[in-house]
Amino acid sequence: MRPPTRSDVRVAAATAAIVGTILCMINGSYRAGNVSGIGLNYLVPLLVSLVSRLVGA
């Protein structure tokens, strides 16, 4: 597996922003103010997107 480039991180962050926001709306975690739930809604898609770009490259 190669080290991530800025482009990889940028694409993964954009993907995480979109998917994380959708997950927050579906799960309703933004209403409860659950910081750890909101963080995981963005962290998991970021890691999945980044790892899949690095392994698939």
N, C-alpha and C positions, 0 to 999 in steps of 0.2 A: 504494500500500500504506500502510495506516495504522500508527501506532506501536502496540506491544503494550500491553495493559492488564494489571493485576494478575491479572485473571481468566484472560486468555489464557496468561500465564506459569504460573499455578497448574494449569490443565488440561494444558498441555504437560508440566509437571514430573511430574504424576501419570501421564500416558501413558508418559513416558520411564522412570519407575520400574518400571512393570509390564513394558513391552516390553524394557527393558534387562536386567531380572532374568531374563526368559525367554531372551534371547539369551545371557546369561552361562551359564545352565544348559545350553543347547544346545551352545555353543561350548566349554564347559569351561575358559574363561579364568580363572575364579575359582580353579581348582586350581593353575594355573601361577603365579599371583601376578603376571600380566602387567598392570601398572597402565595402560599405554597401551591395551591391548585392552579392559580393563574400562571405561575412560573413554570409548572410542569406542562401546561397547555402549550407553551411556547418552546420550552427546552427540548421536549421529545421530538417534535417535528424538525427542529434545527439539527439535532444529532442524527436523526434518520436520513435527512436530506444530505447532510455533509458526508456521512459514511457511505451512502449509496453512490454519491458522485466520486468518492475516492476509490472505492472498490471497483466500480464499473468502468473506470477510466483506463 
